[in-house]
C-alpha cells in the first residue's frame, strides 16, 4: 500500500470518527423519540422494538403552535432583511459618496456589540412602542440584527464582482435600479441565501428574548416553547425527544438543500472578500 493511500485511509477514518461523534447526539435523540419510558431505561443506548410512533403525534399537538410562530417570525424577518440589506449593500459597494467608508465602518462596528448589552434598551424601546407580547416584538430585532450582518457580508461580496458587467449594462442604457434588480441580485444569490439561512438560524436559536418579551403561549417561538414543553413532559421521554426532533427538522432540511449556497456565500462574502 502506497504512502498516499495509507494517509487517505487514516484521514478518512479520523473524519468518520469526528462525523459520528458530531452526529451521535442527534441519532440518540431520534432513537429515543420512538421509545416509551420502559424501553428508554431498559435499553438506554440502543434501539428498542416496537417503535412508538405515537410519540410524534403527542409531540406535534403541543409543538405545532411554536413551529407556526417560528415560521411566521422567520419568514417576515427574512422578508424585512432582504428588503433592506441588498439595496444598502449595493449602494455601499457600487456608489461613491462622502463618508461612505466611515458610515460602513460604523455599521460593521455594530457586529462587535454584544447582544446582551442592548437587551435592556431594546426591551424599553419595545415596551414604549407597545408591541410586547406579540409576534412583532420577535420580528423587529431579527430584522435589525440581520440587516447589519447582511449589509456587511453582501457589500463585501458585491464589491468583488467584476465592474465590467455593470459598465456594460449602463452602456446599454440600464439605470441604477435595473442594474440592481436585473444584474446584481441574480449574481448575489449565494450570499442572499446565506443571510436568509442565518436569519432562520437566529430565530431557531433565540431563547432568552422570546422568554423575556412574550407571555402568550401561542406567540412563543420554538426555543422558548420547547422549554415549556419539556417542563410538561419531564416524565415522558419519548414525546419530549420527538418534540426536539420535530423542532430540528426545518433546519436539517434547509441546510441539506441550501448548503452549497451557504458555503458559497460565506466564502465569497468573507473569506475572499477585499
C-alpha positions in Angstrom: 0.0 0.0 0.0 1.4 3.3 -1.0 2.0 6.1 1.5 -0.6 8.3 -0.1 -3.2 5.5 0.2 -2.4 5.0 3.9 -2.6 8.7 4.5 -6.0 8.9 2.8 -7.3 5.9 4.8 -6.1 7.4 8.1 -7.6 10.8 7.2 -10.9 9.1 6.2 -11.1 7.1 9.4 -10.4 10.2 11.5 -13.0 12.2 9.7 -15.5 9.3 10.0 -14.9 9.2 13.8 -15.4 13.0 14.0 -18.5 12.9 11.9 -20.0 10.1 14.1 -19.1 12.0 17.3 -20.9 15.1 15.9 -24.0 13.1 14.7 -24.3 10.8 17.7 -26.3 13.2 19.9 -28.8 13.7 17.1 -29.0 10.0 16.4 -29.5 9.3 20.1 -32.4 11.8 20.1 -34.1 10.2 17.0 -33.8 6.7 18.6 -35.1 7.8 21.9 -38.0 9.6 20.3 -39.7 6.2 19.4 -39.3 4.6 22.8 -41.7 4.5 25.8 -40.3 5.1 29.3 -39.8 1.4 30.0 -37.7 1.0 26.8 -35.9 4.2 27.4 -34.5 3.0 30.8 -34.1 -0.7 29.7 -32.1 0.0 26.5 -30.8 3.5 27.0 -28.2 3.5 24.2 -29.6 1.0 21.7 -32.8 0.9 19.7 -35.8 -1.0 21.0 -38.8 -2.7 19.5 -41.7 -1.9 18.9 -41.4 1.6 17.7 -43.8 4.1 19.4 -44.5 6.5 16.6 -47.5 7.8 18.6 -44.9 9.9 20.5 -44.7 12.2 17.4 -48.4 12.7 17.4 -48.4 13.7 21.0 -45.4 16.0 20.5 -46.9 17.6 17.3 -50.0 18.5 19.2 -48.0 20.6 21.6 -45.1 21.8 19.4 -47.0 22.8 16.3 -48.1 26.3 17.6 -44.5 27.1 18.4 -43.3 25.9 14.9 -46.0 28.0 13.3 -44.9 31.1 15.2 -41.2 30.4 14.3 -42.1 30.0 10.6 -44.0 33.3 10.7 -41.2 35.2 12.6 -38.5 33.7 10.3 -40.4 34.4 7.1 -41.2 38.0 8.0 -37.7 38.6 9.3 -36.2 37.3 6.1 -38.5 39.5 4.0 -37.6 42.6 6.1 -33.9 41.8 6.0 -33.8 41.2 2.2 -35.8 44.3 1.6 -33.2 46.4 3.3 -29.8 44.7 3.2 -29.2 44.0 -0.5 -30.1 47.6 -1.6 -28.0 49.1 1.1 -25.1 46.8 0.3 -25.4 47.7 -3.4 -25.1 51.4 -2.6 -22.0 50.9 -0.4 -20.4 48.6 -3.0 -21.1 50.5 -6.2 -21.6 54.1 -5.4 -19.0 56.6 -4.1 -20.2 59.4 -1.8 -18.7 61.4 1.0 -18.4 59.5 4.3 -19.1 56.1 2.6 -16.3 54.3 4.3 -16.9 55.9 7.7 -20.6 55.0 7.6 -19.9 51.4 6.6 -17.3 51.1 9.3 -19.9 52.3 11.9 -22.4 49.7 10.6 -19.7 47.0 10.7 -18.8 48.0 14.3 -22.3 47.1 15.3 -21.4 43.4 14.8 -18.9 43.7 17.6 -21.5 44.9 20.1 -22.6 42.0 22.3 -26.3 41.5 22.1 -26.7 41.3 25.9 -25.6 44.9 26.2 -28.5 46.1 24.1 -31.1 43.9 25.9 -32.4 46.4 28.4 -32.6 49.4 25.9 -34.3 47.2 23.3 -36.8 45.9 25.9 -37.6 49.5 26.9 -38.0 50.5 23.3 -40.3 47.6 22.5 -42.3 48.5 25.7 -42.7 52.1 24.7 -43.8 51.1 21.2 -46.5 48.9 22.8 -45.6 45.7 21.0 -44.6 43.5 23.9 -46.3 40.1 24.0 -46.8 40.0 20.2 -45.1 38.4 17.2 -43.9 41.8 16.1 -41.6 42.1 19.2 -39.9 39.0 17.9 -39.7 40.1 14.3 -38.2 43.6 14.6 -35.0 42.7 16.5 -34.2 39.9 14.0 -34.7 42.3 11.0 -32.4 44.9 12.5 -29.7 42.5 13.6 -29.6 40.5 10.3 -29.8 43.7 8.2 -26.5 44.8 9.8 -25.0 41.4 9.2 -26.4 41.3 5.7 -25.1 44.7 4.7 -21.5 43.8 5.8 -21.4 40.4 4.1 -23.3 41.4 0.9 -21.3 44.6 0.4 -18.1 42.6 0.6 -19.4 40.1 -1.9 -20.8 42.7 -4.3 -17.7 44.8 -4.2 -15.6 41.9 -5.7 -17.9 41.3 -8.7 -16.4 42.4 -12.0 -17.2 46.1 -12.7 -17.2 45.4 -16.4 -20.6 43.7 -16.1 -22.2 46.7 -14.7 -20.4 49.1 -17.0 -21.8 47.1 -20.0 -25.3 47.3 -18.5 -25.0 51.1 -18.1 -23.8 51.5 -21.7 -26.9 49.6 -22.8 -29.0 52.2 -21.0 -29.7 50.4 -17.7 -30.3 52.7 -14.8 -29.2 52.0 -11.2 -32.5 50.3 -10.3 -32.4 48.0 -13.3 -28.7 47.2 -12.7 -29.6 46.2 -9.1 -32.6 44.2 -9.9 -31.5 42.5 -13.2 -27.8 42.0 -12.6 -26.8 42.4 -9.0 -29.5 40.4 -7.3 -29.1 37.3 -9.5 -25.3 37.4 -9.1 -25.6 37.8 -5.3 -28.0 34.8 -4.8 -25.4 32.8 -2.9 -24.8 35.5 -0.3 -28.5 36.3 -0.1 -29.2 32.6 0.6 -26.5 32.8 3.3 -28.2 35.8 5.0 -31.6 34.1 4.8 -30.2 30.9 6.4 -28.5 32.9 9.1 -31.8 34.7 9.8 -33.6 31.3 10.2 -30.9 30.0 12.4 -31.1 33.1 14.6 -34.8 32.6 15.1 -34.4 29.0 15.9 -31.6 29.7 18.4 -33.2 32.7 20.1 -34.2 31.6 23.5 -33.9 34.4 26.0 -35.6 37.2 24.1 -38.9 35.4 23.5 -38.9 34.2 27.1 -38.5 37.8 28.2 -41.0 39.6 26.0 -43.7 37.1 25.3 -46.3 35.8 27.8 -48.9 34.3 25.4 -48.1 30.7 24.8 -49.1 30.8 21.1 -46.6 33.6 20.5 -43.6 31.7 21.7 -41.1 30.5 19.2 -39.7 27.0 19.2 -36.7 27.5 21.6 -38.8 29.1 24.3 -41.8 26.8 23.6 -39.6 23.7 23.9 -38.6 24.8 27.4 -42.3 24.8 28.5 -42.9 21.6 26.6 -40.0 19.9 28.4 -41.5 21.0 31.8 -44.8 19.5 30.8 -43.2 16.2 29.7 -40.4 15.8 32.2 -41.6 12.2 32.9 -42.4 11.3 29.3 -39.1 10.9 27.5 -40.4 9.7 24.1 -42.7 12.6 23.4 -40.0 15.0 24.7 -37.4 13.8 22.3 -39.9 13.6 19.5 -40.6 17.3 20.0 -36.9 18.0 19.8 -36.7 16.1 16.5 -39.7 18.0 15.1 -38.1 21.3 16.1 -34.9 20.4 14.3 -36.3 19.1 11.0 -36.7 22.5 9.3 -33.1 23.4 9.9 -32.0 19.9 8.7 -34.0 20.3 5.5 -32.8 23.8 4.9 -29.1 23.0 5.3 -29.5 19.8 3.3 -30.8 21.6 0.2 -29.1 25.0 0.6 -25.7 24.1 2.0 -24.0 24.9 -1.3 -25.4 28.4 -1.3 -24.5 28.8 2.3 -20.8 27.9 1.7 -20.6 29.9 -1.4 -22.0 33.0 0.3 -19.7 32.6 3.3 -16.6 32.0 1.1 -17.4 34.8 -1.3 -18.6 37.3 1.3 -16.0 36.9 4.0 -13.1 34.6 3.0 -12.2 36.0 -0.4 -13.7 39.5 0.1 -11.5 42.6 0.0 
